[in-house]
Amino acid sequence: MGVAELGRRSKAASRTVATASTEAKDGVLHVAADLLVERAAEILDANAADVARAESDGLSATVVDRLRLTEARIDGMAAGLRKVAALPDPVGEVVDGWVRPNGLRIERVRVPLGVVAIIYENRPNVTSDAFGLCLKSGNAAFLRGSSGAIASNLAIAQVLRDALAKADLPADALVLVDDTSHEAAAEFMGLRDYIDCLIPRGGPSLIKSVLEHATVPYVIDGDGNCHVYVDASADLDSALDIIVNAKTQRPSVCNAAESLIVHESVAGAFLPRAASALSGVELVGDDAARAITPMGVATDDDYATEFLDLKLAVRVVPSLDGAIDHITRFGSGHSEAIITNDLAAADRFCREVDAAAVLVNASTRFVDGEEFGFGAEIGISTQKLHARGPMGLRELTTLKYVVRGTGHVRR
């Protein structure tokens, strides 16, 4: 079936989903969660084919990790749907309201966006996460995954569509495009008659393609070139725990740290300990860092790169100004952390660093929809309109003015 026809079906379903009750939507989410667990074997069989193809193609361990599903990860997908079901429904929320001197009553009310399109790379869990968040916020999910995960995505989507049908909501509340060609992707990004908001989830090549081809409104889920800055007053034991967690807990994700910045007054004490604790991580640094502990030479390209791997760029700076300047130059606007016991330094970092999230004495790995209490996320926006940071249910709505009069006419 053509991409445009799939878009038409998604748009038609969105009108029903937009008016579905909270109870109906939550019921689907619980049924879907149960079915994911019950039918895990068929999902894992499909995923095994994708993983085998990726490994035979020589793709990196990072890419394979993003692609691979396990029983635990499927359980996590199901748990994510249940968490979304437990969250407040944003649809119909009155954000604010007022009465004009002439008696007109004006309210701003949350309403669904309509059709939320997600184009994404080798992360099949996105299929489930996107479905859950879109459904709870009253939107139809129109999905286009990658060729590398197509078998996994089709298996997951079929389970979710079956859940919709069992709960008497239109199966087309979730539509997955099975044509993974570049031509289909370009057509998908141009469906202005059907798509209300496009969210890309992937690397630089996907973002570049969206910027070139999309004619629909989009929110960029951008690179995560995240920094951890160890300030002069930092507790070095805490700083060590945080950088190890931020870099190594799951290096293949966008909220992993890619650069370590250290104040020169503590660099001599901290960097040798960090290098030892980060065993297995390739370190590259500037002259000052390499004078303290052995590591490779860092280039500007290293400081500007989201490695998504066990590699970390290091820089020693003379001041908080130097750290902020470095982040301003090389950061991607995702998540930036300061480790400090100086309240003034923390406040200044939070005020002056331009990013979707800033953290004080905490790992960048916390910048995540589930960790923020959103149940899951549709992505992490690094732009400023209309959403920024982890995008949960409220970020998948827009506002409608409701104006009530008693026969008012304008004079």
C-alpha positions as CSV (number, residue, x, y, z in Angstrom):
1,M,0.0,0.0,0.0
2,G,1.3,3.5,-0.9
3,V,2.6,5.9,1.7
4,A,0.0,8.5,0.9
5,E,-2.8,5.9,1.4
6,L,-1.3,4.9,4.8
7,G,-1.3,8.6,5.7
8,R,-4.9,8.9,4.8
9,R,-5.8,6.0,7.0
10,S,-3.8,7.4,9.9
11,K,-5.6,10.8,9.5
12,A,-9.0,9.1,9.5
13,A,-8.2,7.1,12.7
14,S,-6.9,10.2,14.4
15,R,-10.3,11.8,14.5
16,T,-11.6,8.8,16.5
17,V,-8.6,8.6,18.8
18,A,-8.9,12.4,19.6
19,T,-12.2,11.9,21.2
20,A,-11.6,8.5,22.9
21,S,-12.1,8.5,26.6
22,T,-9.3,8.1,29.1
23,E,-10.7,4.8,30.1
24,A,-10.7,3.5,26.6
25,K,-7.1,4.6,25.9
26,D,-5.8,3.2,29.2
27,G,-7.6,-0.1,28.4
28,V,-5.8,-0.4,25.1
29,L,-2.5,0.3,26.7
30,H,-3.0,-2.5,29.3
31,V,-4.1,-4.9,26.7
32,A,-1.1,-4.0,24.5
33,A,1.3,-4.5,27.4
34,D,-0.1,-7.9,28.1
35,L,0.1,-8.9,24.5
36,L,3.7,-7.8,24.2
37,V,4.7,-10.2,27.0
38,E,2.4,-13.0,25.8
39,R,3.8,-12.8,22.2
40,A,7.4,-12.1,23.1
41,A,8.6,-15.2,21.4
42,E,7.4,-14.1,18.0
43,I,8.9,-10.6,18.5
44,L,12.2,-12.1,19.5
45,D,12.2,-14.4,16.5
46,A,11.7,-11.4,14.2
47,N,14.3,-9.4,16.0
48,A,16.8,-12.3,15.8
49,A,16.6,-12.1,12.0
50,D,17.3,-8.3,12.1
51,V,20.2,-8.8,14.5
52,A,21.7,-11.6,12.4
53,R,21.5,-9.4,9.3
54,A,23.1,-6.5,11.1
55,E,26.0,-8.6,12.3
56,S,26.6,-10.2,8.9
57,D,26.7,-6.7,7.4
58,G,29.5,-5.8,9.9
59,L,27.6,-3.1,11.7
60,S,29.1,-1.8,14.9
61,A,28.4,-3.2,18.4
62,T,26.7,0.1,19.2
63,V,24.2,-0.3,16.4
64,V,23.5,-3.9,17.2
65,D,22.9,-3.0,20.8
66,R,20.3,-0.4,19.8
67,L,18.6,-3.1,17.6
68,R,18.7,-6.1,19.9
69,L,15.7,-7.0,21.9
70,T,15.6,-9.4,24.9
71,E,12.8,-10.6,27.1
72,A,13.9,-8.0,29.7
73,R,13.6,-5.2,27.1
74,I,10.2,-6.4,25.9
75,D,9.1,-6.5,29.6
76,G,10.4,-2.9,29.8
77,M,8.4,-1.9,26.7
78,A,5.3,-3.4,28.4
79,A,6.1,-1.7,31.7
80,G,6.4,1.6,29.8
81,L,2.9,1.2,28.4
82,R,1.5,0.5,31.8
83,K,3.3,3.6,33.2
84,V,1.8,5.8,30.5
85,A,-1.7,4.4,31.3
86,A,-1.2,5.4,34.9
87,L,-0.3,9.0,34.0
88,P,-2.9,11.8,33.9
89,D,-4.5,12.3,30.5
90,P,-3.5,15.8,29.2
91,V,-6.4,16.0,26.7
92,G,-9.1,18.4,27.8
93,E,-6.9,20.0,30.5
94,V,-7.8,23.7,31.0
95,V,-4.4,25.4,31.1
96,D,-5.8,28.8,32.0
97,G,-8.9,30.9,31.6
98,W,-10.2,34.4,32.2
99,V,-13.3,36.5,31.8
100,R,-13.2,39.7,29.7
101,P,-15.0,42.9,30.9
102,N,-17.7,42.2,28.3
103,G,-18.5,38.9,29.9
104,L,-16.8,36.6,27.3
105,R,-15.2,33.5,29.0
106,I,-12.0,32.4,27.4
107,E,-10.1,29.2,28.2
108,R,-7.1,27.5,26.7
109,V,-7.6,23.7,26.5
110,R,-5.1,20.9,25.6
111,V,-6.1,19.0,22.5
112,P,-4.2,16.3,20.5
113,L,-1.9,17.3,17.6
114,G,-3.6,14.8,15.3
115,V,-1.3,12.6,13.4
116,V,2.2,12.3,14.9
117,A,4.7,10.8,12.5
118,I,7.9,9.3,13.8
119,I,10.8,8.4,11.5
120,Y,13.4,6.4,13.3
121,E,16.5,4.2,13.0
122,N,17.4,0.8,14.5
123,R,15.5,1.0,17.8
124,P,12.4,-1.2,17.7
125,N,11.4,-0.2,21.2
126,V,10.5,3.2,19.7
127,T,7.6,1.4,18.0
128,S,6.0,0.6,21.3
129,D,7.0,3.8,23.1
130,A,5.7,6.1,20.3
131,F,2.4,4.2,20.1
132,G,1.8,4.5,23.9
133,L,2.5,8.2,24.1
134,C,0.6,9.0,21.0
135,L,-2.5,7.0,22.0
136,K,-2.7,8.4,25.5
137,S,-2.3,12.0,24.2
138,G,-5.1,11.3,21.7
139,N,-3.0,11.1,18.6
140,A,-2.6,8.6,15.8
141,A,1.0,7.2,15.5
142,F,2.2,7.1,11.9
143,L,5.6,5.3,12.0
144,R,8.4,4.7,9.5
145,G,11.3,2.7,10.9
146,S,14.5,1.6,9.3
147,S,15.2,-1.3,7.0
148,G,17.5,-2.8,9.6
149,A,14.7,-3.2,12.1
150,I,11.8,-3.9,9.8
151,A,11.1,-7.4,10.9
152,S,11.1,-6.4,14.6
153,N,9.0,-3.3,13.9
154,L,6.4,-5.2,11.9
155,A,6.0,-7.9,14.6
156,I,5.6,-5.3,17.4
157,A,3.2,-3.2,15.3
158,Q,1.0,-6.2,14.7
159,V,0.8,-6.9,18.4
160,L,-0.2,-3.3,19.1
161,R,-2.7,-3.2,16.2
162,D,-4.3,-6.4,17.6
163,A,-4.6,-4.7,21.0
164,L,-6.4,-1.7,19.4
165,A,-8.8,-4.0,17.6
166,K,-9.5,-6.0,20.8
167,A,-10.4,-2.8,22.6
168,D,-12.7,-1.5,19.8
169,L,-10.5,1.4,18.7
170,P,-9.3,1.7,15.1
171,A,-6.3,-0.4,14.4
172,D,-5.1,2.4,12.2
173,A,-4.4,4.5,15.3
174,L,-1.0,2.8,14.7
175,V,0.2,2.7,11.1
176,L,3.7,1.4,10.2
177,V,5.1,2.1,6.8
178,D,6.7,-1.1,5.5
179,D,8.4,0.5,2.5
180,T,11.9,1.4,3.8
181,S,13.2,2.9,0.6
182,H,14.7,6.4,0.6
183,E,12.0,7.4,-1.9
184,A,9.3,6.3,0.6
185,A,11.0,8.2,3.4
186,A,11.0,11.4,1.3
187,E,7.3,11.0,0.4
188,F,6.5,10.3,4.1
189,M,8.1,13.6,5.1
190,G,6.1,15.5,2.6
191,L,2.5,14.4,3.5
192,R,1.2,17.8,4.5
193,D,-2.4,16.7,4.1
194,Y,-2.0,14.0,6.7
195,I,0.9,14.6,9.1
196,D,0.5,17.3,11.8
197,C,4.0,16.9,13.4
198,L,7.0,14.8,12.4
199,I,9.6,13.7,14.9
200,P,12.8,12.1,13.6
201,R,14.8,9.9,16.0
202,G,18.2,9.0,14.6
203,G,21.7,10.2,13.7
204,P,23.0,13.1,11.7
205,S,22.2,11.6,8.3
206,L,18.5,11.2,9.2
207,I,18.3,14.7,10.6
208,K,20.0,16.1,7.5
209,S,17.4,14.2,5.3
210,V,14.5,15.7,7.4
211,L,16.0,19.2,7.0
212,E,16.3,18.7,3.2
213,H,13.0,16.9,2.5
214,A,10.4,17.6,5.2
215,T,7.5,19.9,4.2
216,V,5.5,19.1,7.4
217,P,6.1,20.7,10.8
218,Y,8.8,18.8,12.7
219,V,10.5,18.7,16.1
220,I,14.2,17.7,15.9
221,D,15.4,14.9,18.3
222,G,19.0,16.0,17.9
223,D,22.5,14.9,18.7
224,G,23.5,14.4,22.4
225,N,27.0,15.8,22.6
226,C,26.8,16.0,26.4
227,H,29.4,17.4,28.8
228,V,30.2,16.8,32.4
229,Y,32.2,19.7,34.0
230,V,34.1,19.0,37.2
231,D,34.3,22.4,39.0
232,A,37.0,23.6,41.4
233,S,34.8,22.9,44.4
234,A,33.6,19.5,43.3
235,D,33.4,16.5,45.5
236,L,35.9,14.3,43.5
237,D,34.4,11.0,44.7
238,S,31.0,12.1,43.5
239,A,32.4,13.5,40.3
240,L,34.1,10.1,39.6
241,D,30.9,8.2,40.1
242,I,29.0,10.6,37.9
243,I,31.4,10.6,34.9
244,V,31.7,6.8,35.0
245,N,27.9,6.5,35.0
246,A,27.3,9.1,32.4
247,K,29.9,7.6,30.0
248,T,29.7,3.8,30.5
249,Q,26.2,2.9,31.8
250,R,24.9,2.8,28.3
251,P,27.3,4.6,25.9
252,S,25.1,4.1,22.8
253,V,22.3,6.6,23.8
254,C,22.0,10.3,23.4
255,N,22.2,11.3,27.0
256,A,25.6,9.6,27.6
257,A,28.5,12.0,28.2
258,E,30.8,12.5,25.4
259,S,33.2,15.1,26.9
260,L,34.7,15.6,30.3
261,I,35.8,19.2,31.3
262,V,37.9,19.6,34.4
263,H,38.9,22.8,36.3
264,E,42.7,23.0,36.3
265,S,42.9,23.3,40.1
266,V,41.5,19.7,40.5
267,A,42.7,18.2,37.3
268,G,45.9,16.8,38.7
269,A,44.0,15.0,41.5
270,F,41.0,14.0,39.4
271,L,42.2,12.9,35.9
272,P,44.4,10.0,37.0
273,R,41.6,8.6,39.0
274,A,39.1,9.1,36.2
275,A,41.4,7.4,33.7
276,S,41.7,4.4,36.0
277,A,37.9,4.2,36.7
278,L,37.1,4.6,33.0
279,S,39.1,1.5,32.1
280,G,38.1,0.4,28.6
281,V,37.1,3.9,27.5
282,E,39.4,5.5,24.9
283,L,40.4,8.9,26.2
284,V,41.6,11.8,24.0
285,G,42.5,15.2,25.5
286,D,44.2,18.5,25.1
287,D,47.8,19.3,26.0
288,A,47.0,20.0,29.7
289,A,45.1,16.8,30.2
290,R,47.7,14.7,28.4
291,A,50.4,16.2,30.6
292,I,48.6,14.8,33.7
293,T,47.7,11.3,32.5
294,P,48.4,9.3,29.3
295,M,45.7,9.6,26.6
296,G,45.3,10.3,22.9
297,V,45.3,13.7,21.2
298,A,41.9,15.4,21.0
299,T,41.0,17.4,17.9
300,D,38.1,19.9,17.5
301,D,36.3,17.2,15.6
302,D,36.5,15.0,18.7
303,Y,35.1,17.7,20.9
304,A,32.2,18.2,18.4
305,T,31.4,14.4,18.0
306,E,28.7,12.4,19.6
307,F,30.7,9.2,19.8
308,L,27.9,6.9,21.1
309,D,30.7,4.5,22.0
310,L,33.4,4.0,24.7
311,K,35.3,7.1,23.8
312,L,35.6,10.4,25.8
313,A,37.1,13.8,24.9
314,V,38.8,15.6,27.8
315,R,39.7,19.2,28.3
316,V,41.2,21.1,31.2
317,V,40.0,24.7,31.7
318,P,41.2,27.6,33.9
319,S,37.7,28.6,35.0
320,L,33.9,28.2,34.9
321,D,34.0,30.7,32.0
322,G,36.3,28.3,30.1
323,A,33.9,25.4,30.7
324,I,30.8,27.5,29.6
325,D,32.7,28.7,26.5
326,H,33.7,25.2,25.6
327,I,30.1,23.9,25.9
328,T,28.8,26.9,24.0
329,R,31.2,26.1,21.1
330,F,30.8,22.3,21.0
331,G,27.5,21.4,22.7
332,S,24.5,20.2,20.8
333,G,21.9,21.7,23.2
334,H,21.0,18.4,24.8
335,S,22.2,17.9,28.4
336,E,25.0,19.5,30.3
337,A,26.2,18.7,33.9
338,I,28.2,20.6,36.5
339,I,29.7,18.9,39.5
340,T,30.3,21.5,42.2
341,N,29.7,22.4,45.8
342,D,29.6,26.1,44.9
343,L,26.0,27.3,44.8
344,A,27.0,30.4,42.9
345,A,28.8,28.4,40.2
346,A,25.9,26.0,39.9
347,D,23.4,28.8,39.5
348,R,25.5,30.5,36.9
349,F,26.0,27.3,35.0
350,C,22.3,26.7,35.0
351,R,21.6,30.3,33.9
352,E,24.2,30.6,31.2
353,V,24.4,27.2,29.6
354,D,22.0,27.0,26.6
355,A,20.7,23.4,26.6
356,A,17.4,21.5,26.9
357,A,18.6,20.2,30.3
358,V,21.2,21.3,32.8
359,L,22.1,19.1,35.7
360,V,23.8,19.9,39.0
361,N,25.7,17.0,40.7
362,A,23.8,14.4,38.7
363,S,24.5,12.2,35.7
364,T,23.4,13.2,32.2
365,R,21.8,9.8,32.0
366,F,18.8,11.1,34.0
367,V,17.6,13.3,31.1
368,D,15.1,10.8,29.9
369,G,11.3,10.7,29.8
370,E,10.9,7.8,32.1
371,E,13.3,9.2,34.7
372,F,11.4,12.5,34.5
373,G,8.2,10.7,35.3
374,F,6.7,10.8,31.8
375,G,6.4,7.0,31.6
376,A,8.4,7.1,28.3
377,E,9.4,9.7,25.8
378,I,8.8,10.3,22.1
379,G,12.2,11.9,21.8
380,I,14.4,14.6,23.3
381,S,14.0,17.8,21.5
382,T,17.1,20.0,21.1
383,Q,15.2,22.8,19.4
384,K,13.1,25.4,21.1
385,L,9.7,25.3,19.4
386,H,7.3,23.9,20.3
387,A,8.9,21.4,22.7
388,R,12.3,21.2,24.3
389,G,13.9,18.3,26.2
390,P,12.2,15.0,26.8
391,M,8.9,14.9,25.0
392,G,6.1,13.2,26.9
393,L,2.3,13.5,26.8
394,R,1.9,17.2,27.2
395,E,4.5,17.8,24.4
396,L,2.2,15.8,22.1
397,T,-0.7,18.2,22.5
398,T,-1.4,21.7,21.4
399,L,-3.7,24.4,22.7
400,K,-7.2,25.4,21.6
401,Y,-9.0,28.6,22.6
402,V,-12.6,27.9,23.8
403,V,-14.6,31.2,23.9
404,R,-18.1,31.2,25.4
405,G,-20.5,34.0,25.1
406,T,-24.2,34.8,25.6
407,G,-25.0,36.2,22.2
408,H,-22.0,38.5,22.1
409,V,-21.4,40.5,19.0
410,R,-18.5,42.8,18.4
411,R,-19.3,46.5,18.1
